[in-house]
Amino acid sequence: ALRWALRAPEGGDQADALCWAQELLRELNLGTRKHAVPSLAVALALEGKASHRELISRLLSDLVGKVMTSEDIAKAFDKMLKDLPDLILDTPEAPQMLGQFIARAVADHALPLDFLDRYKGRVDCEHARAALDRAAVLLRIKRDVNRLDNVWGVGGGQRPVKHLIKEMSLLLREYLLSGEVSEAEHCLRELEVPHFHHELVYEAVVMVLESTAETPVVMMVKLLKVLWETGLVTLDQMNRGFQRVYDELGDISLDVPLAHRILERLVDLCFEEGVITKQLRDTCPARGRKRFVSEGDGGQIKQ
């Protein structure tokens, strides 16, 4: 039933497949083995595509209260956390994916709200810690978004622009909390919208301006440098992202009075790290006054 549901095409057929799987499982006399169903479902999804993982997350939510309890789901995830050393042999990204499954299940009330708290100070396995940390980061971010129903995503061409913007914002917020550049890079690749990466640059710069703190400035420069060096963000996209911020700086400054000063700091750091060109740096609005460039340029005044 699970394999057939995963093979169903998108749309109404997927909904029918989930209903059919749910009905079949309800008819089975699972007894004390109910937790084996979520374990098998997630294991199959780990080897599949993002759309498969989305289907299984929906199935877990639908099963609670109808076929099994949230404690049955919790028992399944307990087992999967213990099995992670074996799961990573076939799926190296299993800890991160399992963490996303856990966060989604908690957000959907398929797992008890205190599931993560049960593991505090009791985790020795590094892979289990990675999974639980991933879930904790996503659930902290959930305070700023309504749901985690976009945690898996799908191909960018199938997603409305507003959803892509939301996912890029989520990606950046998670990065600022975790500091994991490689994970942010991976998430951006999974969105599969290389033509839209200028939006990530724009969102990153605006997020720094709105934070008014030094740490986000340094962290975003580090992230943009990696995305630039790996080719994920091209010259045109980098320029377009920054230029959009330049064009909107007047409006941004109404809510963030220090926006000009923070932007100058960010732009100078990006130039020093080779992230942006001299031309892009020099076109940065300077609030109607001349400003000094970095010390490396000999203290010259920008015109």
N, C-alpha and C positions, 0 to 999 in steps of 0.2 A: 504493500500500500504506500509506504514512504517513497520507494523508488519510483513508482508510477506518478505520484504527486510531483516529484522533482522533475520528471520528464514532461509534465504538462506545459503547453505553450502559455504565454502570458494572456491575461484577461479572464474571461468567464470560465475557461477550462481549468485554470489554476484554482479558482474559488471552488469549482465543483470537485476537483481532486482533493482539496483540503477537507471538504465536507465528507467526501466518501471515506477518506482515511480516518477521520474522526469517528464516523459511524462504525466502521469495521473494528476499530480499537475498542469501542464501547461494547461491542458484542463479544469480544474475547474475554476469557476468564483469566485476567492477568494476575489477580491476587497480589502477592507481595513482590511481584516482578514488574510492577508498573513503572518503576524508575528506569527499567531497561529501555523503554521506548524513547524517552528524550535522549538518553545516551547514544542510542543507535542513530537517531535522527540527526543529532549534532555531528556525530562522527561522519555520516554520509555527506552532510553539508560542508564540512571542513575540506573535503576533497573536491567539492563542486565549485560553482560560480557564485558571485555575489547575489544573484537572483535566487539561487537555491537557498542561501543562508537567510534571505529575507522570508522565503516561504516557510522555513522551519521555525523562525522566530514567531511568525504569525500562528503557526500550528501550536506551538507551546502555549501561547496566550489563549488560544481557543480551547485547549484541552482542560485547562484549570477550571474546576467547578462542574465539569461535565464528565470527564473520564478519570481525572486524578486531581489531587490537591497540590497546592504550592509546595508542601513538604515533600511530596513525591518528586517534584521537579528539583527541589533542593538536594535530595538524595542523589539524583542523577548527576547534578553538577559537582557534588562532592566526589563522586566516583571519577568524573572526567578530570578534575583537578589532580587526583592521584595518578591518573593514567597519562598525564601530559608527557612524561619522559618517553613513553612509547609513541604517543601521537605525533611528536615532533619528528620522528624518524621518517614519516611519510609526508608530514605537513610542517615544515620548519616554522611557519607563522602561526601554529596552533595556539600558543599562549595569548597572542594579541587577539586572535579571532575568538577564542573562548572568553576572553575578557569582554569583548563586544557583545557576545551572546548573553553573558551574565548581566551587563548593564541594561541591555534591551529587555531582558526578562524581568528585572527589578522594576524598570520603568513601566512595563506592561502589567505589573502585578502578577506575573507568572511565578516569580520568586518572592519569598518574604522580604520585607523592607530591611530587615536586620541581617540579611545573608552575609554581607561583607563584614559586619561587626563580629560575627561568630568566628572569624579567622584572625582577628587582631592578636598579634603576639604568638600565633600558633602555627606559623608557616615556615617550614625549613627548606622546601623545594624551591629553587630559584625560578623554575618555570611557572609554578603555581603563584609565586609572588608577582611575577610579571603579568599574569592574567588578572589577578585581583587588583593590582595597581592600575592597569588599563581600565578596568571597570570603574574603579573609584574616580579616576580622572573624568571619564565620560559622565558619571552621575553628578559630579560637582558642576560640570558645565551645564547640565540639565536645568540648573536653576535659572539660566539665562535663555532657555528655549522651552517650547511647550512640550516636546516629545523627543524621543530618540528613535522615531520611526524611520529616519533617514540614515541610520548608522551604517547600513550596508551599501547604500547607493546602487545605482545601475549605470549603464553606459550613458555618457554625457549627452549624446544626441537624443536620448529618450527623456531627458529631464527638462522641465521649464527653467528659465533663467533664474527666477526667484529662488528655486530650490538649490541651484548650483551656488548662488551667492550665499545662501544659508549654510551650505556644507563647507564652503571655503572659510566662512566666519567661524564655524565650529572647529575646523581644522586648526585655525590660528589660535583660538582660545585654548584648545587642548595643548598646543605647542607651548604657549606661555606658561601653562601649569606644569607640564612635564619636562620641558626643555629637550625633548627628543627630536632632533633634526631629521634623523633617518625615517622616523615614523611619519612626520609631516610630509616628507618627500614622497614616501610610499602612498599616503592617502591622496596626495595631489595626482600622482600617476593613475591611481585607480579611478579617479573621476573621468578620465579619458576625454578631456576637453582642452587640448593644447592651445587651441585658438583663443581660449578664454582665460588664459593664465594672467593676463593684464589685470583682471579683476582681483586676483589674489594679491598682486602688488598694491593695488589701490586700497583694498581692505586692510592690508598689513600696515600701510602708512597711516591711514585714518585711525586704526586701533592704537597706534603709538601716540598720535596726537591727543587722543581722548584719554589716555592713561596718565599723562603729565608726570610720569616717573622715569627714572634713568634706566632701570633694568629692562623694560620692554624695548627701549631704543637699541640697546646692545644686542638683545636676543633677536630682534627682527633683522638687524644688519647681518647677524650670523646666518639666519635662515635664508635671506635673500642672496647672500654670497654663495651658499651651497646650491641654491636653485639656479643661479647664474652660471656657476662653474659646471654643473651637470647638464646644462643646456635646456632644462625644463622651462626656464623663462628666457626668451630671446631678447635681443637688443630692442626691437620694436615694441615688444610687450612691456619691458621695463620702462621704456620712455613713455609709453601710453599710460601706464599705471600712475607714474609720478606726475605726468602732465595733467591728468584728471584731478589730482589733488591740488596742484598749482591753481587750476581754473576755479576750484571750489573753495580755496583757502579763505576768501572773504566771508563766505557763509559759515565755514567751520569756526572761524575766529569769534563769531558771535556767541557760540557756546563754549569755546575754549580760548580764552584771551591770550594764553601763552602759545598758541598754535604756531605762530611764525617762528618763535625762538626754538621750539622743539623741532620743527621741520628743518631749520637750518642746521641744528646739531645732527639730525638723522642724515641729511643730505651730505654733510661734510664727512661723516663716518663712512657712508656708502662709497663716496669718491675715494677716500683713503684706502678702502678695501678692494677697490677696482670693480665695484658693483655697477656704478653708473659712470657715464662719460663726463668730461669737463664741461662740455656744452650743456648737458642736462643740469649739472650742478650750478652753472652760472646763470641759468634761467630761473632758478629758485626765487620766488618773490621775497623781498627783504624788508617789507613794511615801510617803503618809502625812504630808506636810508641806505648809505653804503655800509658794507660789512666786510670784515677781514676774512680771508680764506684761511685754510689750515696753516699751521706753522711750517709745514713742509713746503709751502709755496713762498716762504720768505716774508710773510706778513703783508703781502700786497693787498691793496684795497680793490674790491670788486666794483666795477662801474655799473 
